[in-house]
Amino acid sequence: MHGLTSQILPTLDAFGFWSYWIVGLASLLEGWWLTSVIVPGTLVVDAGGALVRLGHMDFIDLCWFVGIGAILGGEIGWHSGRWLGTRVTLPRSGAFLRAQELIRRRGGMALVLGRFLGPVAGFVPLAAALAGMERGRFLRWNIASGVVYALSHVAMGYVAGDVLARISPWLPSLLLPLGLLAALAALTWIVTHHLRRGWPVLSGWAAAVRGRLATWPPVLRHPRLAAFVAARLAPGKALLTTAAVVLVLYLAGVFVDGALDLAFVPGTALLDQRFANLMHMLWTPGGLSLAAWATQAGHVPVAALVALGAVLGLALWGRRASAIGLAVAVLGNAATVTVLKLAFGRARPPLAYILESSNSFPSGHAAISVALYGTLAAMLWREKVIGPTVAVTFGVAMAAGIGFTRLFLIEHYLSDVLNGWVIGSIWLVIGTAFAATRPKRGSARPMVAGLVTAACLAGALGFAIHDHPAAAPRPPVPPVTIADSAAALADGTLPKAVVTLDGALLPPVSIVSEGPSVPDISRRLVSAGWTGIAQPGLGSGLAALRQELTDAPRPDAMLPPAFLGARPAGATLRSPSPASTLRLWNIGQSPDGAPLTAWAFEGTAPQGIPALAGLSNLTSAPGTDVLIARP
């Protein structure tokens, strides 16, 4: 299926072959005992099967990746079991004991059965190795189990996606966004529950691996290196610090990669412009008002008072480690964003709804949404004020909500917001690790803590209300006057290439008309039997998503947006027969003030279309394959 989600959701077609690798990796991690207790790999595989039903992945290709991943996970489990042997005392978790009993009773068949027993799955190859199963026998049963696992779970996901597609037409339209939110909350709960349940088991098994490493001959030949690695991986603060350093280095690499793309890859800036223009099409008075209020959560005075209230509240409540960690995250983030804005000096988008004077890259609002609100959620989770599901949901919702307001108001480009989230994530990790390595409690004054926090939050609310940003003055922009459209097409002044949001090429402009405007052309074609397609918007986007889930056409569904240069189409129409899609752009005016319109067809262009719009004088633009149409 080719549709809206193939261009809006980067985790699907935009990732190309990487989507298969991600699902295959999840299958591998589910099959290895050391990671199976914390990685919900089967859930990812089932989701991949649902995407097969929706047309975003191929069934056979996905089965290959899932099967090979499952087989490799079993192989790693078997070999690591042989490597551990009986040299160390292994933790006796319930899943491991069940796997040993399954191997004792079922032999090789246990490898197939274990694939469908949740947390037991990763331990069965380990139990087989410790039980002395012969290598050839294990290999045969492991391959068989991987094939059965791949076919079964991809098929299960496919059936689940098919059920959703069949029942969706009978559900009220409001249930679709609510269902997506419920699915996100359920996924958050599953992942956090998996991590919470599996972390103690993983810690025990990691200790067993460290014990085996200490006696491994290659390690013994380098005692200083072994001592250094052992110290860095020791349970407690050392291991946490090591993990934080590795994660910060990874996130820093992600930011550097994004910054280099912005500096040296022209497609990044073009994508930013296309996305900004698409957001401009979505503007409505109500949407702008709501976004302008919501974005205040990241406004510097508001965020500063929220941070001050949270830090003082935690400190006076006796949770000084969490207070220090939150302060480190917020202050470090503020300093980093300030330096980067000065270093890059990127100007704000010209379409910005609110006039702001600071530079654009990276987005300070996006960074603070993670560094402040995400870290605060982590600290409240750490102090057992809220559970992991609430913490993750709140943190993700604040980051996504504030980031989207910056995109919707066009205060930042897409790359500004994405890299702002990365900067905020770096300081979230640093602040959380800093808090975890400090004493947890101190003297508490809960009454004072509550009063101080309430006063700061009241001040933040007051700033949000009274320092509400006003819309930037926007003088009317005169249309571009093009003296000779044929010459402009020949020398490239008028672009012909039509692209999707992610830059994929569509059929180019084939007609440039002079005379009727885009609304006039649309009205004439609709009266001749053409169908107008909804412009991009929240309602038409949800309708398009529902259309993809059900495979049932909906008249109110939008098509994936297309761009001429960086401008989205002003109108989109579909012909009655043969199937063809026409997109129209207003590209300027002639010297006598007549509108100029670019036409691009996707599919077979019906004969005589310009005549339907009152355009009978057709000439070819020299050196191009574009027709110039006039009344």
N, C-alpha and C positions, 0 to 999 in steps of 0.2 A: 504494500500500500504506500502510495506517495501522497503526503498531505502535510497538514500543519505541524504535527509533532516532529516530522523529519527535519524541520528547519528551526523549530523553537527549542526542542529539548536536545541539548548537546550530548546527553548520555546515550542517545540512540544512533541515528544515522550519521550525525556529525562526528561521532567518534569512529565511524567506519569499522574497521576490523578490530579496533581496541575493545569494542563491546564484547566480542567473543572471548578475547583474552581475559577480560575482567571476570566474566562468568566462569571461564575455565580455571582461573586462579582461585576463585571462591570454592570450586569443586575440589581443587588440590588441598587447600587449607582445611576443608572439612574432613578430608581423608587422612590427615596427619595428626597423630594423637596430641602433639604439642600445641597445635593451634585450633583443633576441633572444638575445644571447650569454650573458646571465646569468639569464634567466627561462625556466624549463621550461614554457612555456605549453601545448604540445601534451600534456604529461603531465596537466595540469589538465583540459584538454578531454576526454581519454580517461577520466579519473576521473568527469567529469560524465556521460559516456555510460553508465558503469557504474551511476551513481545513477539514471539513467533506467530501467535494467533492474530496479532494486530499488524503483522506484515513488516516488522522492523528487523527481523532476523530470519535466517533460514533454518528449518528444522534439522536437516542432515548435518549442515555445517556446525550448528550449535551442539548436536549430539557428539560430533567428533571432539570438539574442545572440552565438553564436560566429561566425556569418557576418558580421554587422555589425561585430563587433570585428576580425575578420581584414581586412575591407575597409578599415576606418578605419586599421588599422596599416599597410596598404599605401599608403594615401593620404598618411599622415604621412611614410612613407619616401620616397615620390616627391617630395613638396613640399620636404622637407628636402634631398633630393638636388639639386633645382633651385636651392634657396637656396645650398647650398655651391658648386655649379658647379665650375668649374676654378680658383677663386680660392685654394684651399688645396691642399696636398699631402696626399692621403688615404693612411692606412695600407694596406698591401697584405697583408691577412690571407688565409689560404688560402680561407676561405669566400667572401670578397669576390671573389677571382679566379675561383673556380668560378661565382659568380653572373654575372660579366661574360661568361665563356665561354658560359654557358647562354643568356644574352640574345643573344649574337652568333649562336649556332647555331639557336636555336628561336624567336626573336622573342617575340611575345606569349604563345605557349604556354609559355614559360619561367616565367611567373607562376603557371601552374597546376602545372607539374612541381615548381617550387621549393618549393611548400607542403609537399612530402613528403620534402624533403632535409635535414631537421634544421637545423643552424646556417646553411645557405645561404638558408633561407626569408626571413629578414628583409632580406637584402642584395639580393634580386632586384629589388624596386621601386627601390632606390637605383641599382642598375646600369642599370635601364631609364631613369631620369631622366638619368643621366650620359651614356647612349648617345644621348640626344635623341629617345626615343620620343614620338610625338605624343600630346597630352593625351587626346583622345577614344579613341584606340586603347588607351592604358593603362587608362582608366576601364573600358572594356568587358571587357578581360581580367582586370582586378583584381576586378571584381564576379563574374565567372565563377569565378575561383580561390577567392574567399571562399566561394561557395556550395558548390563541390566539396569544399573543405576541411572545412566545417561538417558536411555530410552524411556524409562519409567517416569523420572521426575520432569524431563522436558515435556512428556505427554501430559503429566498432571498439570503443569503450568498452562499448557495449551488448552486443556479442558476448562480450567478456571477462567482463562481469558475468554473462551467461547461462551461460558455461562454469563459472564459480565456483559458480553456483547449482545446476548439474546434478551437479557432482562432490562438492559438500559433503556430501550425505547418506551418501556412501560412505566418508567420512573419519572417523577416530576423533575423539571429542569433544575430546581434548586438543590436536589439531592446530589448532583454531580460534584459541585465544589465542596459540599459538606462531606461527601464520600471520600474525596481526595484528602481533605483535612483529617478525617477519621483514619484513613489508611496511613497517613504520615505519623499520627499519634501512635497507632498500633505498631508501626515499624520501629518507632523510637523506643517503645516499651520492650519490644522483643529484643532489640540490640542491647539495650542497657541491662535487661534481665539476664541475657546470655553472658554479658561481660561480668556482671556481679556474681553470677553463679559459678562462672568458670575461672575467675581470677585466683581464688585460693588454690584450686587444683593446678592451674598453670604454675603458680609460685612453687608448689611442691615438686612438680616435675622439673621445673627449671633448676631447682636445688639439686635434684638427682643428676641432671646433665652437667652442672658445674662440678659435682663430685667426681663424675667420670672424667671430665676434662683434666682435673688435677692429677690424675694418674695415667693420662694418655702419653705414650712415649714421645711423640713429636713435641708436645708441650713441655715435657720434662727437659728436653734439650735446650730450652730457652727459658731459664728460670726467672730472669728479670721481666721479660715480656709476659710470662705466665702470671707473675705476681701483680703486674700492672693491670692486666685484663681481669684477674680475679677481684682486685680491689674495686675496679669500675663496675663489676657485675655483682658485687656483694648485695644481698637483700637489704632493703631499707633505703636510706638516703642516697647511698652511692648509686644504686641501680636507677632510682628515680631521676637523679641528676643526669646520669648518662642518657637515659631515654629522652629527657627534656632537651639536652644538647643536640642529640641526633635529630629530633623533631624540629628544633629551631633552625638547624643548618639546612634541613630539607625545605622548610618554608622560605628561608632566605633565598635558596636556589630557585624556588618557584617565582619569587618576586623579581629576582635578577632576570630570569627568563622573560617574564612579562614586560619588564622595563626595556630589555633589549629588543623585544618584538615591537614595542611602541617606537623605539628610536630608529630601527633599521628595516622593519617589515612594513611596506606601504599598506598592505592589506589590513593591518590593525587599525590604522587611522580611518580608512575607508569604512570598515565595519562600524567603528564608533560613530561616524557621520550617518550611516544608514540607520543605525539603531536610534540615534537622537531624532532623526526626521520621522521615524515610525512612531516614537513616543509623542511627537508633536501632533501627529494625526489622531492620537487617542485622547487628546485634551478635551475635557468638558468642564463647565464651570464648577459643577459639584465635585468632580474628581480633583481639580486643581485646589479647591478649598480644603478638601480632606487631606490631600498630600501635604499642603503647606502647613497644616496643623500638626500632622504626624511627624514631619521632618524636624519639628522643634525638639524632639527627644534627643537629637544629636547636636543641637545648637550649643555653642561653646558655653555660654553662661548657664544654660539649663543643665547640660551634662556635668559641668564643674560642680554645681550645687548638689546634684544627685550623687556624684562621686564623693564629695565632702561629707554629705550626710551618711552615706554607706560606710565610709572609712571610720568616721568618728563613732557611728553607732556600733560597728563591730569592735572597735577598740574599747569603748566604755562598757560593752557587754562582756568583756573579758576574752574576746576572740582576737587577740592582737596579731597572731600570725596571719590570719585571714585579712585583717585590716592592712597589714604591711604588704601582703601579696597584692591586694587590690590597688593600693597606692602605687606600688612599683609598676603594675600594668598600665594604669592610667597615665602616670607621669612619663613613663618611658615611651608610651604610644604618642603622647602629645609632642614630646621633643623630636621623635623620629619623623612624624608627619610634617612638622614645621621645617625641619632640615630638608626633607625630600621635596616639599613644595618649592622651597627656594632654589634647590639644585636643578629641578626639571623646568620650572618656570612655564608650565603649560597654561595657556589662556583658557578661560571658561568658554563653554559652548555659546555661540552667538544667539541661540534660541532660548537661553535660560529664562525661566519664568520670574525668578527673583534675582535682583542685582546684588552680586557678592563680589568683593574686591580681591579675595585671596586667590592664589593659583589653583589649578584644577587637579593636578596629579600629585599624590593619590588623594582619594576622597577622605577628608577628615571625619565626616559623618559616618561613612562605612567603617572606618578604622575604629572609631569610638564605640560603634554599635557592638563590636566584638570585644574590644579591650575593656570597656566598662561593663556593659550589660551581660556579655558572655562570662567575663571573669566573676562578676557579682553572682551570677547563677551558680557558677562552680563553687564559690565560697559558701553560699547558702546550702548547697548540696553537701559540701565538706562538713559543715557544722550541723548537718542533719535537720535543718529547718525545712527543706523541701526534698522530695525524692528525685531520683535520676531522671525519670520521665518528665517531670515538671521542669527540672533544670534544663534539660536538653531542648524541650519544646519552647520554653521561654527564651533561651539564648538564640536558637535558630530563628524564632519568630521576630525577635527584635532586630537581629542582623538583616534578615531578609526584608522586613518591613521598612526599616530606615534606608537600607540600600535601594529598595525599589522607589521610594519617594525621591531620592536624588536623581534616579534615572527618569522617572515620570516628569519631574519638574525641569528636566534637562539642565540641572545644576552641575552635572558631571557627565562625562562620557562613560561608556560601559567599562573600558579598561581602567578608568580611575576607580570605579567602585570595586571591581574584582581585586585590584591590587591593594586597595584600602582594606578589604577584608583580610587579605594575607598579612598585612602589617599588624592589624588588630589581633590576628591569630597568634602571631609570633609573641606578642606581649601577653596574651592570655596564657600561653604555655609557660613563659618566664614567670609571670606572677603566681600561677598555680604551683609551679615547682618551688618557688621561693617560700610560699606559705607552707608547703608540705615538709620543708626541711627546717622549720622553726618550731619551738615549743608551742603547743596548741592553745593553752589557756593562760589567763591571768586573772587579776581581781576584777569582779564584775559589779557594775552599777546599772542594772537594767532600766530603772526608771529614767535616769538621766540619759541613757542611750536612746530610749524611745523618744524623749522630748527633743533631743538634738536632731535626730533623724527626721522627725516630723517637721521641725522648723526648717530644715534644709529643703525637704521636699516641697513644703509650702512656698518657699522662696523660688524654687525651680518652677513651680506651677505659675507663680506670679510673673516671672520672666517670660515664660512661654506665652502667656496671655497678653501682656503689655508690650513685649518686644516682638510682636508678631510681624513677620516680614511682609512688605508690600510688593505688589507686582512691579517689575521693572517697566519703565516707559518704553513703549514699542511703537515708534513712528512707522507709518505705512511704507512698505518697500515697493518702489515703482517696478513694473515688469521690465524684463530685459528686452531691449529692442534689437532685432536681428535684421540687418538690411538685406541680406541674401542668404536664405536658408540652404540653398543648394551648395553655395560656396562654403558655408559654415559646416555642412556635413562633410564636404570633401577635405577640408583642412583639419577636421577633428574638433572644431570649436563646439559643435553640437555632438554630444556623445550618442552612439548607437547601441552600445552594449547594455543589455538588460541582465541583471543578476538577482539572485536570491539574497536573503539576509546574510548568509554565511559566504557569499561571493561566488556561488556556482552559476555558470552561464546559462541563460535562457535564450530562446530565439530573439534576435535583435530587432531594433526598430526597422520597419519596412515601408512606412508611409509617414510623411510629414505634411499635415494639412494646414491651409491658411484660410481663415474665415470663421467657421462655426467653432464655438468654444467646447470644452469637454462636456459640460452639462447639455449643450445643444445636441452634440453628437450622440450622447447617451440616450436622450429622449427620442431622437429619430430612430435609432436602432431598436429600442424597446418597442416602439410602435410598429416596427417591421418584424417583430417576433423574437428578438433577442431577449435575454434575461439578465437583468442587473444583479450583480453579486455583491453581497454585503461588504462594506469597507471594514478594515481592521478595527476591532473594538472588543471590550470585555464580553458583551453578549455574543457577538459573532465568533469570538475565539472559543468560548465554551460550547457553542453550537458545533463548531468544527471539530472540537475534541470529541464531543458526543457522536458526531458523524463517523469519526474514525473508529470509535469503539464498537459501533453497531453495523458498520458497512451500509447504512441506510442514508441516502441523500437528504439533506436538510436545506430548505430554501434560505434560511437565515444564517448559514455557515459561511465564513470567510474563506478565501483561498490563501495559501502562503504568500506573504507580501513580496512584491517584485519591485526593483529599483532601477531607475535610469539615472546614471551617475550615483548620487546619494539620495535621490528623491523617490518616495514611494508613489505608486500609480494613483492618479486622481480618480479613476473609475475603472472598474473591471466588469466585463460582460461576457456572456456565453451564448454562442450561436445555437439555433435550434437543430441544424443539420447542415453539413457534417459537424461533429464535435470540435469546437474551436473556442479558445479563450482570447479575448481582446483586452489589452490594457492600454489606457490613455494617460498621457502626461501633458500638462500645460507647460510649454518650454519657453514662452515669451510672446512677443508680438512683432508684427511687421512695422515698417516705418509709418504706415497709415493707421496703426492701432488695431489691426485685425489679429485675433488670437492665433498663435501657432500651437499645434497639437501633434505630439508624437504618438504613433500607433505601433503596437507590437503584438503579433499573433503567436499563440502557442497552439500548435496543431495546424490542420489544413485550413488556410484562409478561404472562406467562401468567395465565389466570384461576385464582382459588382458591389462590394461593400461600400467603397467611397460614394457611389451613386446614391445609395440609401441615405447617406448623410448630406446629400445635396452637393456633392463634389464630382464634377464631370470632367474637369480639365486636368488631365494627368500627364506629367512629364517626368523623365528620369533625371535624377541628380547626377551630373557628370562624375565619373570615377567611383560611383557607389552603386549599390543595388537597391537604393531607396527611391520611392516615388514621391514626387511633389504634387499634392492634390489641391486644386483651387475650385471655387464655385464656377 
